[in-house]
Amino acid sequence: MAQGGDGGNPFAEPPDLDNPFQDPAVTQHRPPPPPQYATLDVYNPFDGHEQAQPLPSAPPAPAKPPPAAAPQAPRRPSPTDPKNYGSYGTQQAAAAATADLLRQQEELNRKAEELDRREQELRHAEALGGASPPRQNNWPPLPAFCPVQPCFFQDIPMEIPQEFQRIVTTMYYLWLCSAASLLLNFVASLAWFCVSTERGADFGLALLWALIFTPCSFVCWYRPMYKAFRSDSSFNFFVFFFIFFVQDVVYVLQAIGIPGWGFSGWISALMVLKTNPAVAVLMLLVALLFTGIAVLGIVLLKRIHSLYRRTGASFQKAQEEFAAGVFANPAVRTAAASAAFRGP
């Protein structure tokens, strides 16, 4: 008995009998199957098999990272390398810092010179047996051939504390301006007297004010202010406040310029403006100077009063200083001893 195509089943039909694509006449014209690639490394997309798909394979091993390079030492710039000067703001800040350092250096040098000078004075005092070295008067600065010698010793950087040197210097300049204004007032009054002979009283009073107010203002209010800041003296502070307040009132009267008082102020200058403009311009300049001095005097008086309140001075302390100064005076002690010896 004949055997079928399916093993031992005689009733089975041949498997390719109903499949027309298995006909040898068709299969001989079919293109060959595409090659099967094991990996992507041997795949060539231009081998003529456009429809070929590579078989899946294991992913390639990850590449090892390159070893980290060792840190290199910073290279020293050569003289030929271009220099980076920074932005304009950086340069401006550096310039400001340099100026501040120079200013501090100058201040330190000045303080070092002051300390050296004081050290020399102390050494000189020790050489004299502990007595204070005599200080030669240096104000007013007069030439050596002048028969009148300086009457006061004045050295603001050495005698005045650092925080008060500016205000003392400003008050000294104020006194200089007041002396210059009195001298200019005398010149303006002389010019007014030359164009109007009936103004002889103003000319005489202007000369008198220049001769009296210049030295008296220095002795009566500038020197007490100087000694007050030098030794923190409450008594000198009170003397200065009282006298300088009167001085400010005089400054205001000078600026007003009442005719017949010897002051070339605003009223006197406006009177001369109608008759002689040239003399009026000079008097207006004096009036403007008197006004500026009066305003500055009021401002400085308030400023010194605020400094005085911070120093811890008081009226009781001023009384104690006055009593101590009076009883320390040899003339007063001699008079008191003689009065006690005589008895009632």
Secondary structure, 3 states (H helix, E strand, C coil): CCCCCECCECCCCCCCCCCHHHCHHHHCCCCCCCCCCCCHHHCCCCCCCCCCCCCCCCCCCCCCCCCCCCCCCCCCCCCCCCCCCCCHHHHHHHHHHHHHHHHHHHHHHHHHHHHHHHHHHHHHHHHCCCCCCCCCCCECCCCCCCCCCCCECCCHHHHCCHHHHHHHHHHHHHHHHHHHHHHHHHHHHHHHHHHCHHHHHHHHHHHHHHHHHHHHHHHHHHHHHHHHHHHCCHHHHHHHHHHHHHHHHHHHHHHHCCCCCCCCCHHHHHHHHCCCHHHHHHHHHHHHHHHHHHHHHHHHHHHHHHHHHHCCCCHHHHHHHHHHHHHHCHHHHHHHHHHHHHCC
